Amino acid sequence: MPEKIIGFSKLSREEKIDWISSNFLNGTIEFKSILNKYLNDDNEIQSLHNSFSENSISNFYLPYSVSPNFLINNKNYCIPLVTEESSVVAALSNSSKFWHERGGFTSNLINNIKNGQIHFLFKGKKESLEKLIIENELDLIKSTDEITKRMRARGGGINKIILVDKSSELNDYFQLSVDFITCDSMGANFINSCLEKISKVFRELVLRSNNLQESEKEIEIIMSILSNYTPDCLVESSVECYIDELGTIDGLSSREFSSKFKKAFDIAQIDINRAVTNNKGIMNGVDAVLISTGNDFRAVEAGIHAYASSNGYYKSLSECSIIDNKFKISLKIPLSVGTVGGITDLHPMVKLSLQMLGNPNSSDLMKIICSVGLAQNFAAIKSLVSSGIQKGHMKMHLINLLIKNNASKSQIEKSKDYFKDKDINNQSVTKFLNLKD
């Protein structure tokens, strides 16, 4: 068993690689060769990548793809996507083209308020503490003036501070809940800095208060941190057309298709098994744009899935309706994204992605991301209720299977015709590769 290593981060890249190789990979030199192949030839760019993460020893590449013909609020976009799943890109391209011909996506920003909390224990009377906060709310906000100066100049800052009583769920537990507007920044560092400043001033106010008994001045600040649950930072997208405008889809008439489609959506509203998979399909598109634009897809994922269960049970994020012969699907999700700050100002590919999108502000990026999520959702359900999900998925997966089985360029080229009317799986690919010319 390898011994614990001290000071690993202080080792050079070569020393880190040698240590990993000798302790976990039986000293293989292939490890070093693979890592070197994925280094950037431009030393300046590689140095930039190294700065993004401690203990970096190479780069991990994912395909950078695009999906054209995205008509959103009457503006045409070419969407940058970072994902290893080829069927996602193909599905989005088909979906965007389908809806481009039917008026495109409509998207609206509902709200853009983000939130953070100061978590603390307090043994006194809630009423006394609440009065203290109301009387001193402005001073608490002003205590962050140095931090919020630039944000306030752009129209952002702190909206309000309220007391949240959680003592019935955990003894003596309260929160100071603080609302923020962070403009085009995701705002994590900004929010956390403000919360930590407010927590210090708040504690001092409690200790100095003449309206609290000495026994009520025992306050313990547990932590100050933003929340990735952002139910008041919401965006909505939708597409709609008359049923007859859907056309025939994989042998289904427009009415047959729309009826099956709506039933699939209804199932996702009441069945958790279907809801989770439905929402995962939405996130296939959402995450691909988040990664390409340098945003924190993990934070967004957590917030969106929490939102999906905000009514006490987990359900579909998207909805489908058929009213007065009109077919409509819509998606409403919480999104906390940024177009400035973090690696958006540093990563060359992120800069390129934002430039491709017309350098959107955070509100416009929210609308784009939500529309992409809805497009992916439509594409997935369209396949499920018509030809089935595996036909398209395995067609896109064919190349991966061929490469995995060491197919030649000639075999890869011939496979396109061979598999036109055949099922694609490991067995059928092996059979094809064993055929003699």
C-alpha positions in Angstrom: 0.0 0.0 0.0 1.4 3.5 -0.9 2.4 5.6 2.0 0.8 8.9 2.7 2.6 11.7 0.9 3.2 15.1 2.5 3.6 18.2 0.4 2.3 16.7 -2.9 1.2 20.1 -4.2 4.7 21.4 -3.9 6.2 18.8 -6.2 6.9 19.6 -9.8 4.6 18.2 -12.5 7.2 15.6 -13.4 7.6 14.6 -9.8 3.8 14.3 -9.4 3.6 12.1 -12.5 6.5 9.9 -11.4 5.0 9.4 -7.9 1.5 8.5 -9.3 3.1 6.1 -11.9 5.3 4.3 -9.3 2.6 4.0 -6.6 -0.6 3.4 -8.6 0.3 2.4 -12.2 3.1 -0.1 -11.7 5.7 2.4 -13.1 4.2 2.4 -16.6 5.6 5.0 -18.9 2.5 5.0 -21.1 0.8 7.1 -18.4 3.3 10.0 -18.9 3.0 9.7 -22.7 -0.8 10.0 -22.6 -0.6 13.0 -20.3 1.9 14.8 -22.5 -0.2 14.3 -25.6 -3.0 16.2 -24.0 -0.9 19.2 -23.1 -1.4 22.4 -25.1 1.5 23.2 -27.5 1.2 26.9 -26.6 3.0 27.2 -23.2 1.1 30.4 -22.3 -2.3 28.7 -22.8 -1.0 25.6 -20.9 0.2 27.8 -18.0 -3.3 29.4 -17.9 -4.9 25.9 -17.7 -2.5 24.9 -14.9 -3.6 27.9 -12.9 -7.3 26.8 -12.9 -6.7 23.9 -10.6 -4.1 22.7 -8.0 -2.2 19.6 -8.7 -2.9 19.9 -12.5 -0.8 17.4 -14.5 -2.5 17.6 -17.9 -5.8 18.5 -19.7 -8.9 16.5 -20.1 -10.6 17.3 -23.5 -14.3 17.1 -24.3 -15.7 17.8 -27.8 -16.6 21.4 -28.5 -19.6 21.3 -30.8 -22.2 23.7 -32.1 -25.9 23.6 -32.9 -27.1 26.2 -35.5 -30.6 27.5 -36.3 -31.7 28.3 -32.8 -34.3 31.0 -33.1 -34.9 32.5 -29.7 -37.0 35.6 -29.2 -36.7 36.2 -33.0 -32.9 36.2 -32.9 -30.9 33.4 -34.6 -28.2 31.8 -32.6 -25.4 29.2 -33.1 -25.1 27.5 -29.7 -21.7 26.3 -28.4 -21.9 22.9 -26.7 -19.4 20.9 -24.6 -20.5 17.3 -24.2 -19.2 13.9 -25.0 -22.6 12.6 -26.0 -23.0 12.9 -29.7 -26.7 12.2 -29.7 -27.3 15.3 -27.6 -25.8 17.6 -30.3 -27.7 15.8 -33.1 -31.0 15.9 -31.2 -30.5 19.7 -30.5 -29.7 20.4 -34.1 -32.9 18.6 -35.3 -35.0 20.2 -32.6 -33.8 23.7 -33.3 -34.4 23.3 -37.0 -37.9 21.9 -36.4 -38.9 24.8 -34.2 -37.1 27.4 -36.4 -39.7 26.6 -39.1 -42.5 27.1 -36.6 -41.6 30.5 -35.1 -38.8 29.5 -32.7 -38.5 29.7 -28.9 -40.0 32.5 -26.7 -38.1 33.1 -23.5 -38.7 35.4 -20.6 -36.8 36.3 -17.4 -39.1 36.0 -14.5 -36.8 37.1 -11.7 -33.0 37.4 -11.0 -32.7 37.5 -7.2 -30.1 35.3 -5.5 -29.8 34.5 -1.9 -27.4 33.7 0.9 -27.7 33.0 4.6 -25.9 33.7 7.9 -26.6 30.6 10.0 -26.5 31.1 13.7 -27.7 29.9 17.1 -29.6 32.4 19.4 -31.3 31.5 22.7 -33.2 34.8 23.2 -36.7 36.0 22.1 -37.3 36.0 18.4 -39.4 39.2 18.7 -36.5 41.1 20.2 -34.0 39.9 17.6 -36.5 40.6 14.7 -36.9 44.2 16.0 -33.1 44.6 16.1 -32.7 43.5 12.5 -35.5 45.6 11.2 -34.1 48.7 12.9 -30.6 48.0 11.7 -31.2 46.6 8.3 -29.8 49.6 6.5 -26.7 49.7 8.6 -26.1 46.0 8.0 -26.4 46.7 4.2 -24.2 49.8 4.4 -21.5 47.8 6.2 -20.8 46.1 2.8 -20.4 49.4 0.9 -16.8 48.8 0.0 -17.6 45.4 -1.3 -20.8 46.4 -3.2 -19.6 49.7 -4.6 -18.9 48.4 -8.2 -21.9 46.1 -8.2 -24.2 48.9 -7.1 -22.9 51.1 -9.9 -24.0 48.4 -12.4 -27.5 48.2 -10.8 -27.0 45.3 -8.4 -26.3 45.0 -4.7 -28.2 43.8 -1.6 -32.0 43.9 -1.7 -33.1 43.0 1.8 -32.3 41.2 5.0 -34.8 39.2 6.9 -34.8 36.9 9.9 -35.8 33.3 9.4 -36.8 31.3 12.4 -35.8 27.6 12.1 -35.8 26.9 15.9 -38.8 24.5 15.6 -36.7 22.3 13.4 -33.4 22.7 15.2 -33.0 24.1 18.7 -32.0 27.8 18.8 -31.4 27.8 15.0 -32.0 31.0 13.0 -30.9 32.5 9.7 -30.3 36.0 8.4 -31.5 35.6 4.8 -30.0 38.1 2.4 -31.2 38.8 -1.1 -28.8 39.9 -3.9 -28.8 41.1 -7.4 -25.5 40.3 -9.1 -26.1 41.6 -12.6 -23.9 39.8 -15.1 -21.8 38.0 -12.5 -22.8 34.6 -11.0 -21.7 36.3 -7.8 -20.6 33.5 -5.5 -17.5 35.3 -4.2 -19.3 38.6 -4.0 -22.2 37.1 -2.0 -20.0 35.2 0.3 -17.8 38.3 1.0 -20.9 40.4 1.8 -22.3 37.7 4.1 -19.1 37.4 6.1 -18.9 41.1 6.6 -22.6 41.3 7.6 -22.2 38.5 10.1 -19.4 40.3 11.9 -21.4 43.5 12.1 -24.6 41.6 13.1 -22.8 39.9 16.0 -21.5 43.2 17.3 -25.0 44.7 17.1 -26.4 41.9 19.2 -23.6 42.2 21.8 -24.1 46.1 22.1 -27.9 46.1 21.9 -29.7 47.9 24.8 -33.0 46.1 23.9 -31.7 42.6 24.5 -31.2 41.0 28.0 -27.7 39.9 28.8 -28.9 36.3 28.6 -30.1 37.0 25.0 -26.7 38.2 23.8 -25.3 34.7 23.5 -25.1 34.3 19.7 -23.0 31.7 17.8 -22.4 32.3 14.1 -22.1 28.9 12.5 -21.4 29.9 8.9 -22.1 32.5 6.2 -22.6 31.1 2.7 -24.6 31.7 -0.5 -27.3 29.2 -1.5 -27.3 27.3 -4.8 -31.0 27.0 -4.4 -32.3 30.0 -6.4 -36.1 29.8 -6.8 -36.3 33.5 -7.3 -33.8 33.6 -10.1 -36.1 32.1 -12.7 -36.4 31.9 -16.5 -39.0 30.4 -18.7 -39.0 29.2 -22.4 -41.7 27.9 -24.6 -42.6 26.8 -28.1 -46.0 26.4 -29.7 -47.8 25.8 -32.9 -51.2 24.5 -34.1 -51.4 20.7 -34.0 -51.7 20.4 -37.8 -48.4 22.4 -38.2 -46.5 19.6 -36.4 -46.8 17.4 -39.6 -46.4 13.7 -39.8 -43.6 12.4 -37.4 -42.2 8.9 -38.0 -45.5 7.6 -39.3 -47.6 9.3 -36.6 -50.1 11.9 -37.7 -49.9 15.3 -36.0 -52.8 14.5 -33.8 -51.5 11.0 -32.8 -48.1 12.5 -32.1 -49.4 15.4 -30.0 -51.6 13.1 -28.0 -48.8 10.6 -27.1 -46.4 13.5 -26.5 -48.7 15.1 -23.9 -49.3 11.8 -22.2 -45.6 11.3 -21.8 -45.3 14.8 -20.2 -48.3 14.0 -17.9 -46.6 10.8 -16.8 -43.4 12.8 -15.9 -45.5 15.1 -13.7 -46.7 12.2 -11.4 -44.1 9.5 -11.6 -40.6 10.0 -10.1 -39.0 7.4 -12.2 -40.0 9.1 -15.4 -39.5 12.6 -14.0 -35.9 12.1 -13.1 -35.1 10.8 -16.6 -37.1 13.5 -18.2 -35.2 16.2 -16.3 -31.9 14.5 -17.0 -32.7 14.9 -20.7 -33.3 18.6 -20.1 -29.9 18.9 -18.3 -28.1 17.3 -21.3 -28.7 20.5 -23.1 -28.4 22.9 -20.2 -25.1 21.5 -18.9 -23.5 21.5 -22.4 -24.1 25.3 -22.7 -23.1 25.9 -19.1 -19.7 24.2 -19.6 -19.0 25.9 -22.9 -19.7 29.3 -21.2 -17.6 28.6 -18.1 -20.4 28.4 -15.7 -20.8 26.2 -12.6 -23.0 23.3 -13.9 -22.8 21.5 -10.6 -24.4 24.5 -8.8 -27.1 24.8 -11.4 -27.8 21.1 -11.4 -28.3 21.1 -7.6 -30.6 24.1 -7.7 -32.7 22.8 -10.5 -33.3 19.4 -9.1 -34.2 21.0 -5.7 -36.6 23.2 -7.6 -38.1 20.1 -9.2 -39.1 18.8 -5.7 -40.1 22.1 -4.2 -43.7 21.1 -3.9 -42.8 18.1 -1.7 -42.3 15.6 -4.4 -40.0 15.3 -7.4 -41.7 16.1 -10.8 -41.0 17.1 -14.3 -39.6 20.6 -14.9 -41.4 20.9 -18.3 -45.1 21.0 -19.1 -47.2 20.3 -22.2 -50.6 21.6 -23.0 -53.1 21.3 -25.9 -55.6 24.1 -25.8 -57.8 25.3 -28.7 -56.0 23.0 -31.1 -52.6 24.6 -30.2 -49.7 22.4 -29.0 -47.4 24.1 -26.5 -44.4 22.9 -24.3 -42.7 25.1 -21.7 -39.8 24.9 -19.3 -39.3 27.0 -16.1 -36.0 26.6 -14.3 -33.9 28.5 -11.7 -30.6 29.6 -13.3 -27.7 31.4 -11.6 -25.2 32.1 -14.4 -22.6 34.7 -15.2 -21.0 36.3 -18.3 -18.2 38.1 -16.3 -15.9 36.9 -13.5 -14.5 33.5 -12.8 -13.0 31.8 -15.9 -15.3 33.7 -18.2 -12.6 36.4 -18.3 -9.7 33.9 -18.6 -10.5 30.8 -20.6 -10.0 31.4 -24.4 -12.7 28.9 -25.4 -15.2 30.4 -22.9 -14.5 33.8 -24.4 -15.1 32.3 -27.9 -18.4 30.8 -26.8 -19.7 34.0 -25.4 -18.6 35.9 -28.5 -20.4 33.3 -30.7 -23.6 34.0 -28.7 -23.2 37.7 -29.3 -21.7 38.5 -25.9 -25.0 38.2 -24.0 -25.6 39.6 -20.6 -26.5 37.1 -17.9 -30.3 37.5 -18.4 -30.0 36.7 -22.2 -27.7 33.8 -21.4 -30.4 32.4 -19.0 -32.9 32.6 -21.8 -30.6 30.8 -24.3 -29.8 28.0 -21.8 -33.4 27.5 -20.9 -34.4 27.3 -24.6 -31.7 24.8 -25.3 -32.9 22.7 -22.3 -36.5 22.7 -23.8 -35.2 21.9 -27.2 -33.4 18.8 -25.9 -36.5 17.8 -23.9 -38.6 18.0 -27.1 -36.1 16.0 -29.1 -36.0 13.2 -26.5 -39.7 12.8 -26.0 -40.3 13.1 -29.8 -38.0 10.0 -30.2 -39.5 8.2 -27.2 -43.1 8.4 -28.5 -42.3 7.7 -32.1 -39.3 5.6 -33.3 -37.9 4.9 -29.8 -34.8 6.4 -28.2 -32.4 3.7 -29.1 -32.6 4.1 -32.9 -31.1 7.5 -32.9 -28.9 7.1 -29.9 -27.2 3.9 -31.2 -26.8 5.4 -34.7 -24.7 8.1 -33.1 -23.0 5.6 -30.9 -22.0 3.4 -33.8 -18.7 5.2 -34.5 -17.7 4.9 -30.8 -18.3 1.1 -31.0 -16.3 0.8 -34.2 -13.4 2.7 -32.8 -13.5 0.7 -29.6 -13.2 -2.5 -31.7 -10.3 -1.2 -33.8 -12.2 -0.7 -37.0 -10.3 0.5 -40.0 -11.2 3.7 -41.9 -12.6 1.6 -44.7 -14.8 -0.4 -42.3 -16.1 2.8 -40.7 -17.0 4.2 -44.1 -18.8 1.0 -45.1 -20.7 0.8 -41.9 -22.9 3.7 -42.8 -24.6 1.7 -45.5 -24.5 -1.6 -43.7 -26.4 -0.3 -40.6 -29.0 1.7 -42.4 -31.7 -0.9 -41.8 -30.1 -2.9 -39.0 -30.0 -2.7 -35.2 -26.8 -1.4 -33.7 -25.3 -3.1 -30.6 -22.1 -4.7 -29.6 -23.0 -8.0 -31.2 -24.1 -6.6 -34.6 -20.9 -4.4 -34.7 -18.7 -7.5 -34.0 -20.5 -9.4 -36.7 -20.0 -6.6 -39.2 -16.3 -6.4 -38.4 -15.9 -10.1 -39.0 -17.4 -9.9 -42.5 -14.9 -10.5 -45.3 -14.7 -8.0 -48.1 
